[in-house]
Amino acid sequence: MRADPNNDPATLTPAQKDTLRKHAKEQTPRHIALMNNLMKSGDSFEEAHKKASKLKK
């Protein structure tokens, strides 16, 4: 799930925001903030989650 190329690439789609909001219930604020930034940079949810999880350790 990538940001919509027709819009500002730094804007998450409503689906991405919803997925991240649900995920936030299980993760730290730092993890979610990092994922949010990665997703705004173009990473998918899965890519951002893997990167954020690796840095958390």
N, C-alpha and C positions, 0 to 999 in steps of 0.2 A: 504494500500500500504506500505509494509515493504521493508527495504533494502534487496538486493539480498544476500542470505546466502552464495552463491558461491564466492562472492567478499568480499572485506573488508566491514565489517558491518558499518563502519563509513562513507561509501560512499553512496550517494543518487543515485537512478536510474535516468536515463534521464527523465522519466515521473514525478518523484517526483520533480526534479529540475524545470521542466516546470510548474508544478502546483504551486510550491512555488513562482516562478517568476511572474506568473499571479496574485497570491494572494498579492504579495508585493505592487502592485499598489494601494491597498485599505488599507494597514496597515502601522504601524510605523516601522522604521528599528529595533527597539528593539523587537517588536513582531515577526518579521521575523527571527531575529537572534536566539531568543529563540526557535521558531518552528524548525529552521534548526538543532539546537543542539539536541532537543528532537527526531526529526526524525532520526538523525544519531545514536541515542541511541536505536532505534528500535520502537519508537512510530509511529503509522500511522498518516497521515495528520490530520484526524479528532481528534485523541487523542491529538496530539500536539497543534492543534488549540484551543481545549477546555482548556487545561492547560495554554497556553499562554494568552488566553482571561481572565481567572480567575486571573492571576497574574498582569495583566495590570491595574486592578481596584484599 
